[in-house]
Amino acid sequence: MKQNIPYCKLFSILFFFIWLDFALGGGESSDKSTPASIGSYKTVKLSASPVSSAKYKKPAKGDPVDMAYQFFELNKSLFPFSNPRDELIPTYKAFDNISGVISFQQVYKGVPIHFSDITVRFTGNGELKIIEGEYHSDINLPASPSIDSASAVKIALQEAGPLPLPKAVCQSKPLIIPSSELFRYKENRLYLAWPVRVYPDSTEKAVIGYFSKYYRYYIDALDGSILQKGEDSDLKRESLKPTGLENK
């Protein structure tokens, strides 16, 4: 005669095997974290007013660029930089008797981040006044290109199609550029890219005061895809002629 196993005993056996499966490493992992996607980053807004706040340690007066570096180093706990001298390079400097300003571009593993800008302003007597800008942190992006500049030029020329006597210009190092600057607004990521210019006719003589048209390409330095393309132009300006008064 067939015996019926009580339901409570069946549930006990089932629970035992479920517990054993988890104990031996089966089932779903308890780690819910997901790896950061390629190109992901975070933005940290910078805003400080050393001239009006006593919470900041201030460097001694001296070279303005070095003063900015020293300020970040003295107040390391208040800023996201690991090494400001490696991560920030000065790109613009202007001073007069009233004020001064220095613009820094952020660098990630030796690669400049295009359109990044951190501004340091000074008073007329050389004191640090205001720091403002944005810093890109937690960047997940290879800094070494898989596609070299010669390959990027070839891709751009192929995309441009038949041209009379084209001339392609590409810088020696790639850059990092946010997707928003490539009109890829839905992505919110960074790209390692080669900027390439293709001039349709290399024999065309540039005329002062006129625009010289070229095709602009951003080539993904990791997979060779075309991230963005468009038309642009250079304005040929007349170079300044020596007047003989420069050193007088």
C-alpha positions in Angstrom: 0.0 0.0 0.0 1.4 3.4 -1.0 2.1 5.8 1.9 1.5 9.5 1.7 4.4 11.7 2.9 3.2 14.5 5.2 3.3 18.0 3.6 5.4 19.4 6.4 8.1 16.7 5.8 8.1 17.6 2.0 8.7 21.3 2.8 11.5 20.4 5.2 13.3 18.4 2.6 12.8 21.1 0.0 14.1 23.8 2.3 17.2 21.7 3.1 18.1 21.4 -0.6 17.6 25.1 -1.2 19.8 25.9 1.8 22.5 23.4 0.6 22.5 25.0 -2.9 23.3 28.5 -1.4 25.8 27.1 1.0 27.8 25.5 -1.8 27.8 28.8 -3.8 24.8 28.2 -6.0 21.9 30.7 -6.5 22.1 34.4 -7.2 25.1 36.3 -6.1 24.6 38.7 -3.2 26.8 41.2 -4.9 24.4 43.5 -6.8 27.1 45.9 -8.0 27.7 46.2 -11.8 31.0 47.1 -13.4 31.2 50.7 -14.7 30.6 51.0 -18.5 33.4 52.2 -20.8 33.5 56.0 -20.9 31.6 56.5 -17.7 32.5 59.3 -15.3 31.2 61.6 -12.6 31.3 65.4 -12.6 32.4 67.4 -9.5 31.6 71.1 -9.5 34.3 73.3 -8.1 33.6 76.5 -6.4 35.8 78.3 -3.8 36.5 81.8 -2.7 39.8 81.9 -0.8 39.9 85.7 -0.6 36.6 85.8 1.5 36.8 82.5 3.5 39.1 81.6 6.4 38.6 77.8 5.9 41.2 77.7 3.1 45.0 77.5 3.6 46.6 80.1 1.3 49.9 79.8 -0.5 52.6 82.5 -0.3 52.5 85.0 -3.2 54.6 84.1 -6.2 54.2 82.7 -9.6 50.4 82.5 -10.2 50.4 79.0 -11.8 52.5 77.6 -8.9 50.2 79.4 -6.4 47.2 77.6 -7.9 48.9 74.2 -7.6 50.0 75.0 -4.0 46.5 76.0 -3.1 45.0 72.7 -4.2 47.8 70.8 -2.4 47.4 72.8 0.8 43.6 72.1 0.7 43.8 68.6 -0.6 40.9 67.3 1.6 38.5 69.9 0.0 39.3 69.1 -3.7 39.1 65.9 -5.7 42.6 66.0 -7.2 45.1 63.3 -6.5 48.0 65.2 -8.0 47.0 68.6 -9.4 50.4 69.2 -11.1 49.8 66.0 -13.2 46.0 66.5 -13.7 45.9 70.2 -14.6 47.8 72.0 -17.3 47.6 75.8 -17.8 46.1 76.8 -21.1 45.5 80.5 -20.7 46.9 83.3 -18.6 46.1 87.0 -18.4 47.0 89.6 -15.8 46.8 93.4 -15.4 46.7 95.8 -12.5 43.1 95.1 -11.7 42.8 91.3 -11.9 44.2 88.1 -13.2 43.0 84.7 -14.5 44.4 81.3 -15.3 42.6 78.6 -17.1 43.5 74.9 -16.6 42.6 71.9 -18.7 42.2 68.6 -17.0 44.4 65.7 -18.1 43.6 62.0 -17.6 46.6 59.6 -17.7 48.4 62.1 -19.9 45.5 62.7 -22.3 43.8 66.1 -22.3 40.0 66.2 -21.7 38.6 68.5 -24.4 36.3 71.3 -23.3 37.3 70.8 -19.7 38.1 74.1 -17.9 39.0 75.1 -14.3 39.4 78.8 -13.8 41.5 80.4 -11.1 41.0 84.2 -10.6 43.3 86.6 -8.8 42.9 90.0 -7.3 44.9 93.0 -8.6 47.5 92.5 -5.8 48.1 88.8 -6.6 45.8 87.1 -4.1 43.8 84.0 -5.0 40.2 85.2 -5.4 37.9 82.5 -6.9 38.2 78.9 -8.2 35.4 77.6 -10.4 34.8 74.9 -12.9 34.1 71.2 -13.3 36.3 68.1 -12.6 35.8 64.7 -14.2 36.2 61.9 -11.6 35.9 58.1 -11.5 36.7 58.0 -15.2 36.6 54.5 -16.8 38.3 54.8 -20.1 41.4 53.4 -21.7 44.0 56.1 -22.3 45.9 54.2 -25.0 44.5 54.2 -28.5 43.9 51.0 -30.4 43.6 52.9 -33.6 46.7 55.1 -34.6 46.5 58.5 -36.2 47.4 57.2 -39.6 44.4 54.8 -39.5 42.2 57.6 -38.3 43.2 59.8 -41.3 42.5 56.9 -43.7 39.1 56.4 -42.2 38.3 60.1 -42.5 39.5 60.3 -46.1 37.4 57.2 -47.1 34.3 58.8 -45.5 35.0 62.1 -47.3 34.8 60.4 -50.6 36.3 61.5 -53.9 38.0 64.9 -53.6 40.4 66.8 -56.0 43.6 66.7 -54.0 42.7 66.3 -50.3 44.9 67.1 -47.4 44.2 65.5 -44.0 45.5 66.9 -40.7 45.5 65.0 -37.4 47.2 65.9 -34.2 49.9 63.6 -32.8 48.0 62.5 -29.7 44.3 61.6 -29.2 42.1 63.6 -26.8 39.2 62.7 -24.5 35.9 64.4 -25.4 32.5 64.3 -23.7 29.6 62.9 -25.8 27.7 66.1 -25.4 30.3 67.9 -27.4 29.8 65.4 -30.2 26.0 66.1 -30.2 25.4 62.6 -28.7 23.3 64.0 -25.9 21.7 60.7 -24.8 24.9 59.0 -23.9 26.6 61.0 -21.2 30.0 59.4 -21.5 33.6 60.2 -22.5 35.3 59.1 -25.7 39.0 58.7 -26.6 39.1 60.2 -30.1 41.3 61.4 -33.0 40.2 64.8 -34.4 40.8 64.9 -38.1 40.5 67.7 -40.6 40.2 67.0 -44.3 40.7 69.9 -46.7 39.2 69.2 -50.1 41.9 70.7 -52.2 45.5 71.0 -50.9 46.5 73.1 -53.9 44.0 75.8 -53.0 45.9 78.9 -51.8 44.6 80.5 -48.7 43.5 84.1 -49.2 43.8 86.5 -46.4 40.4 87.5 -45.1 38.6 84.5 -46.6 37.5 81.2 -45.1 39.0 77.9 -46.0 36.5 75.1 -45.8 37.3 71.7 -44.3 35.5 68.5 -43.2 35.8 67.8 -39.5 35.8 64.2 -38.1 36.1 62.7 -34.7 37.3 59.1 -35.0 36.9 56.7 -32.0 40.5 55.8 -31.1 39.4 52.5 -29.6 37.3 51.0 -32.4 37.7 53.3 -35.4 34.1 54.3 -35.7 33.1 57.8 -36.8 31.7 59.6 -33.7 30.9 62.9 -35.4 31.4 64.7 -38.7 30.6 68.0 -40.1 31.8 71.0 -42.1 33.9 73.9 -40.7 36.2 76.6 -41.9 39.4 78.5 -41.0 39.6 82.2 -41.3 43.0 83.2 -42.8 44.2 86.2 -40.9 47.0 88.5 -42.0 50.1 87.9 -39.8 51.4 90.9 -37.8 54.3 92.6 -39.5 57.2 93.8 -37.4 57.2 97.5 -36.8 60.6 97.9 -35.3 59.1 99.2 -32.0 58.7 95.8 -30.3 61.6 96.2 -27.9 61.5 100.0 -27.4 
